[in-house]
Amino acid sequence: MREFLVKLTSIAPEGTESIEVDRRRAGEAARAEELAAAGHLVRPWRPMGELCSIGLWCAPDEAELYEKVLVRRLCGRG
């Protein structure tokens, strides 16, 4: 497995209700826990006051990181 340092930025469209933003963030947090338990997400960080997350991820290669981990993380699949 290789390690990848990835920065993800989530921006809600203007006019999105805060309850929807909170719901999506909670979903991302739950999915991050699943990915950590599976050994894909080694260490997450969310810098205070920032709209981004930084994570140390493990995958066999960049294609697998994108397809199997990041796409599923963002889309809530898998």
Phi and psi in radians as a Rosetta constraint file:
Dihedral C 1 N 2 CA 2 C 2 CIRCULARHARMONIC -1.868 0.35
Dihedral N 2 CA 2 C 2 N 3 CIRCULARHARMONIC 2.725 0.35
Dihedral C 2 N 3 CA 3 C 3 CIRCULARHARMONIC -1.831 0.35
Dihedral N 3 CA 3 C 3 N 4 CIRCULARHARMONIC 2.475 0.35
Dihedral C 3 N 4 CA 4 C 4 CIRCULARHARMONIC -2.304 0.35
Dihedral N 4 CA 4 C 4 N 5 CIRCULARHARMONIC 2.334 0.35
Dihedral C 4 N 5 CA 5 C 5 CIRCULARHARMONIC -1.719 0.35
Dihedral N 5 CA 5 C 5 N 6 CIRCULARHARMONIC 2.036 0.35
Dihedral C 5 N 6 CA 6 C 6 CIRCULARHARMONIC -2.168 0.35
Dihedral N 6 CA 6 C 6 N 7 CIRCULARHARMONIC 2.368 0.35
Dihedral C 6 N 7 CA 7 C 7 CIRCULARHARMONIC -1.929 0.35
Dihedral N 7 CA 7 C 7 N 8 CIRCULARHARMONIC 2.155 0.35
Dihedral C 7 N 8 CA 8 C 8 CIRCULARHARMONIC -2.034 0.35
Dihedral N 8 CA 8 C 8 N 9 CIRCULARHARMONIC 2.328 0.35
Dihedral C 8 N 9 CA 9 C 9 CIRCULARHARMONIC -2.062 0.35
Dihedral N 9 CA 9 C 9 N 10 CIRCULARHARMONIC 2.215 0.35
Dihedral C 9 N 10 CA 10 C 10 CIRCULARHARMONIC -1.906 0.35
Dihedral N 10 CA 10 C 10 N 11 CIRCULARHARMONIC 2.173 0.35
Dihedral C 10 N 11 CA 11 C 11 CIRCULARHARMONIC -2.212 0.35
Dihedral N 11 CA 11 C 11 N 12 CIRCULARHARMONIC 2.113 0.35
Dihedral C 11 N 12 CA 12 C 12 CIRCULARHARMONIC -1.413 0.35
Dihedral N 12 CA 12 C 12 N 13 CIRCULARHARMONIC 2.430 0.35
Dihedral C 12 N 13 CA 13 C 13 CIRCULARHARMONIC -1.021 0.35
Dihedral N 13 CA 13 C 13 N 14 CIRCULARHARMONIC 2.556 0.35
Dihedral C 13 N 14 CA 14 C 14 CIRCULARHARMONIC -0.963 0.35
Dihedral N 14 CA 14 C 14 N 15 CIRCULARHARMONIC 2.382 0.35
Dihedral C 14 N 15 CA 15 C 15 CIRCULARHARMONIC 1.636 0.35
Dihedral N 15 CA 15 C 15 N 16 CIRCULARHARMONIC -0.091 0.35
Dihedral C 15 N 16 CA 16 C 16 CIRCULARHARMONIC -1.204 0.35
Dihedral N 16 CA 16 C 16 N 17 CIRCULARHARMONIC 2.280 0.35
Dihedral C 16 N 17 CA 17 C 17 CIRCULARHARMONIC -1.188 0.35
Dihedral N 17 CA 17 C 17 N 18 CIRCULARHARMONIC 2.533 0.35
Dihedral C 17 N 18 CA 18 C 18 CIRCULARHARMONIC -1.083 0.35
Dihedral N 18 CA 18 C 18 N 19 CIRCULARHARMONIC -0.520 0.35
Dihedral C 18 N 19 CA 19 C 19 CIRCULARHARMONIC -1.139 0.35
Dihedral N 19 CA 19 C 19 N 20 CIRCULARHARMONIC -0.603 0.35
Dihedral C 19 N 20 CA 20 C 20 CIRCULARHARMONIC -1.240 0.35
Dihedral N 20 CA 20 C 20 N 21 CIRCULARHARMONIC -0.700 0.35
Dihedral C 20 N 21 CA 21 C 21 CIRCULARHARMONIC -1.070 0.35
Dihedral N 21 CA 21 C 21 N 22 CIRCULARHARMONIC -0.797 0.35
Dihedral C 21 N 22 CA 22 C 22 CIRCULARHARMONIC -1.081 0.35
Dihedral N 22 CA 22 C 22 N 23 CIRCULARHARMONIC -0.704 0.35
Dihedral C 22 N 23 CA 23 C 23 CIRCULARHARMONIC -1.099 0.35
Dihedral N 23 CA 23 C 23 N 24 CIRCULARHARMONIC -0.765 0.35
Dihedral C 23 N 24 CA 24 C 24 CIRCULARHARMONIC -1.200 0.35
Dihedral N 24 CA 24 C 24 N 25 CIRCULARHARMONIC -0.682 0.35
Dihedral C 24 N 25 CA 25 C 25 CIRCULARHARMONIC -1.113 0.35
Dihedral N 25 CA 25 C 25 N 26 CIRCULARHARMONIC -0.686 0.35
Dihedral C 25 N 26 CA 26 C 26 CIRCULARHARMONIC -1.109 0.35
Dihedral N 26 CA 26 C 26 N 27 CIRCULARHARMONIC -0.707 0.35
Dihedral C 26 N 27 CA 27 C 27 CIRCULARHARMONIC -1.116 0.35
Dihedral N 27 CA 27 C 27 N 28 CIRCULARHARMONIC -0.724 0.35
Dihedral C 27 N 28 CA 28 C 28 CIRCULARHARMONIC -1.105 0.35
Dihedral N 28 CA 28 C 28 N 29 CIRCULARHARMONIC -0.716 0.35
Dihedral C 28 N 29 CA 29 C 29 CIRCULARHARMONIC -1.102 0.35
Dihedral N 29 CA 29 C 29 N 30 CIRCULARHARMONIC -0.740 0.35
Dihedral C 29 N 30 CA 30 C 30 CIRCULARHARMONIC -1.117 0.35
Dihedral N 30 CA 30 C 30 N 31 CIRCULARHARMONIC -0.738 0.35
Dihedral C 30 N 31 CA 31 C 31 CIRCULARHARMONIC -1.165 0.35
Dihedral N 31 CA 31 C 31 N 32 CIRCULARHARMONIC -0.656 0.35
Dihedral C 31 N 32 CA 32 C 32 CIRCULARHARMONIC -1.071 0.35
Dihedral N 32 CA 32 C 32 N 33 CIRCULARHARMONIC -0.685 0.35
Dihedral C 32 N 33 CA 33 C 33 CIRCULARHARMONIC -1.090 0.35
Dihedral N 33 CA 33 C 33 N 34 CIRCULARHARMONIC -0.724 0.35
Dihedral C 33 N 34 CA 34 C 34 CIRCULARHARMONIC -1.099 0.35
Dihedral N 34 CA 34 C 34 N 35 CIRCULARHARMONIC -0.772 0.35
Dihedral C 34 N 35 CA 35 C 35 CIRCULARHARMONIC -1.179 0.35
Dihedral N 35 CA 35 C 35 N 36 CIRCULARHARMONIC -0.603 0.35
Dihedral C 35 N 36 CA 36 C 36 CIRCULARHARMONIC -1.156 0.35
Dihedral N 36 CA 36 C 36 N 37 CIRCULARHARMONIC -0.752 0.35
Dihedral C 36 N 37 CA 37 C 37 CIRCULARHARMONIC -1.095 0.35
Dihedral N 37 CA 37 C 37 N 38 CIRCULARHARMONIC -0.550 0.35
Dihedral C 37 N 38 CA 38 C 38 CIRCULARHARMONIC -1.466 0.35
Dihedral N 38 CA 38 C 38 N 39 CIRCULARHARMONIC -0.071 0.35
Dihedral C 38 N 39 CA 39 C 39 CIRCULARHARMONIC 1.528 0.35
Dihedral N 39 CA 39 C 39 N 40 CIRCULARHARMONIC 0.145 0.35
Dihedral C 39 N 40 CA 40 C 40 CIRCULARHARMONIC -1.518 0.35
Dihedral N 40 CA 40 C 40 N 41 CIRCULARHARMONIC -0.656 0.35
Dihedral C 40 N 41 CA 41 C 41 CIRCULARHARMONIC -1.834 0.35
Dihedral N 41 CA 41 C 41 N 42 CIRCULARHARMONIC 1.911 0.35
Dihedral C 41 N 42 CA 42 C 42 CIRCULARHARMONIC -1.473 0.35
Dihedral N 42 CA 42 C 42 N 43 CIRCULARHARMONIC -0.777 0.35
Dihedral C 42 N 43 CA 43 C 43 CIRCULARHARMONIC -2.653 0.35
Dihedral N 43 CA 43 C 43 N 44 CIRCULARHARMONIC 2.015 0.35
Dihedral C 43 N 44 CA 44 C 44 CIRCULARHARMONIC -1.718 0.35
Dihedral N 44 CA 44 C 44 N 45 CIRCULARHARMONIC 2.611 0.35
Dihedral C 44 N 45 CA 45 C 45 CIRCULARHARMONIC -2.351 0.35
Dihedral N 45 CA 45 C 45 N 46 CIRCULARHARMONIC 2.501 0.35
Dihedral C 45 N 46 CA 46 C 46 CIRCULARHARMONIC -2.248 0.35
Dihedral N 46 CA 46 C 46 N 47 CIRCULARHARMONIC 1.748 0.35
Dihedral C 46 N 47 CA 47 C 47 CIRCULARHARMONIC -1.024 0.35
Dihedral N 47 CA 47 C 47 N 48 CIRCULARHARMONIC 2.383 0.35
Dihedral C 47 N 48 CA 48 C 48 CIRCULARHARMONIC -1.045 0.35
Dihedral N 48 CA 48 C 48 N 49 CIRCULARHARMONIC 2.339 0.35
Dihedral C 48 N 49 CA 49 C 49 CIRCULARHARMONIC 1.343 0.35
Dihedral N 49 CA 49 C 49 N 50 CIRCULARHARMONIC 0.095 0.35
Dihedral C 49 N 50 CA 50 C 50 CIRCULARHARMONIC -1.853 0.35
Dihedral N 50 CA 50 C 50 N 51 CIRCULARHARMONIC 2.757 0.35
Dihedral C 50 N 51 CA 51 C 51 CIRCULARHARMONIC -1.682 0.35
Dihedral N 51 CA 51 C 51 N 52 CIRCULARHARMONIC 0.187 0.35
Dihedral C 51 N 52 CA 52 C 52 CIRCULARHARMONIC -1.999 0.35
Dihedral N 52 CA 52 C 52 N 53 CIRCULARHARMONIC 2.863 0.35
Dihedral C 52 N 53 CA 53 C 53 CIRCULARHARMONIC -2.186 0.35
Dihedral N 53 CA 53 C 53 N 54 CIRCULARHARMONIC 2.519 0.35
Dihedral C 53 N 54 CA 54 C 54 CIRCULARHARMONIC -2.103 0.35
Dihedral N 54 CA 54 C 54 N 55 CIRCULARHARMONIC 2.369 0.35
Dihedral C 54 N 55 CA 55 C 55 CIRCULARHARMONIC -2.466 0.35
Dihedral N 55 CA 55 C 55 N 56 CIRCULARHARMONIC 2.557 0.35
Dihedral C 55 N 56 CA 56 C 56 CIRCULARHARMONIC -1.688 0.35
Dihedral N 56 CA 56 C 56 N 57 CIRCULARHARMONIC 1.998 0.35
Dihedral C 56 N 57 CA 57 C 57 CIRCULARHARMONIC -1.980 0.35
Dihedral N 57 CA 57 C 57 N 58 CIRCULARHARMONIC 2.650 0.35
Dihedral C 57 N 58 CA 58 C 58 CIRCULARHARMONIC -2.062 0.35
Dihedral N 58 CA 58 C 58 N 59 CIRCULARHARMONIC 2.355 0.35
Dihedral C 58 N 59 CA 59 C 59 CIRCULARHARMONIC -2.812 0.35
Dihedral N 59 CA 59 C 59 N 60 CIRCULARHARMONIC 2.764 0.35
Dihedral C 59 N 60 CA 60 C 60 CIRCULARHARMONIC -1.088 0.35
Dihedral N 60 CA 60 C 60 N 61 CIRCULARHARMONIC -0.625 0.35
Dihedral C 60 N 61 CA 61 C 61 CIRCULARHARMONIC -2.770 0.35
Dihedral N 61 CA 61 C 61 N 62 CIRCULARHARMONIC 3.053 0.35
Dihedral C 61 N 62 CA 62 C 62 CIRCULARHARMONIC -1.107 0.35
Dihedral N 62 CA 62 C 62 N 63 CIRCULARHARMONIC -0.669 0.35
Dihedral C 62 N 63 CA 63 C 63 CIRCULARHARMONIC -1.087 0.35
Dihedral N 63 CA 63 C 63 N 64 CIRCULARHARMONIC -0.762 0.35
Dihedral C 63 N 64 CA 64 C 64 CIRCULARHARMONIC -1.162 0.35
Dihedral N 64 CA 64 C 64 N 65 CIRCULARHARMONIC -0.686 0.35
Dihedral C 64 N 65 CA 65 C 65 CIRCULARHARMONIC -0.986 0.35
Dihedral N 65 CA 65 C 65 N 66 CIRCULARHARMONIC -0.858 0.35
Dihedral C 65 N 66 CA 66 C 66 CIRCULARHARMONIC -1.168 0.35
Dihedral N 66 CA 66 C 66 N 67 CIRCULARHARMONIC -0.915 0.35
Dihedral C 66 N 67 CA 67 C 67 CIRCULARHARMONIC -1.270 0.35
Dihedral N 67 CA 67 C 67 N 68 CIRCULARHARMONIC -0.857 0.35
Dihedral C 67 N 68 CA 68 C 68 CIRCULARHARMONIC -1.533 0.35
Dihedral N 68 CA 68 C 68 N 69 CIRCULARHARMONIC -0.447 0.35
Dihedral C 68 N 69 CA 69 C 69 CIRCULARHARMONIC -1.906 0.35
Dihedral N 69 CA 69 C 69 N 70 CIRCULARHARMONIC -1.047 0.35
Dihedral C 69 N 70 CA 70 C 70 CIRCULARHARMONIC -1.233 0.35
Dihedral N 70 CA 70 C 70 N 71 CIRCULARHARMONIC -0.749 0.35
Dihedral C 70 N 71 CA 71 C 71 CIRCULARHARMONIC -1.111 0.35
Dihedral N 71 CA 71 C 71 N 72 CIRCULARHARMONIC -0.759 0.35
Dihedral C 71 N 72 CA 72 C 72 CIRCULARHARMONIC -1.155 0.35
Dihedral N 72 CA 72 C 72 N 73 CIRCULARHARMONIC -0.622 0.35
Dihedral C 72 N 73 CA 73 C 73 CIRCULARHARMONIC -1.114 0.35
Dihedral N 73 CA 73 C 73 N 74 CIRCULARHARMONIC -0.846 0.35
Dihedral C 73 N 74 CA 74 C 74 CIRCULARHARMONIC -1.237 0.35
Dihedral N 74 CA 74 C 74 N 75 CIRCULARHARMONIC -0.629 0.35
Dihedral C 74 N 75 CA 75 C 75 CIRCULARHARMONIC -1.641 0.35
Dihedral N 75 CA 75 C 75 N 76 CIRCULARHARMONIC -0.163 0.35
Dihedral C 75 N 76 CA 76 C 76 CIRCULARHARMONIC 1.277 0.35
Dihedral N 76 CA 76 C 76 N 77 CIRCULARHARMONIC 0.390 0.35
Dihedral C 76 N 77 CA 77 C 77 CIRCULARHARMONIC -1.686 0.35
Dihedral N 77 CA 77 C 77 N 78 CIRCULARHARMONIC 2.704 0.35
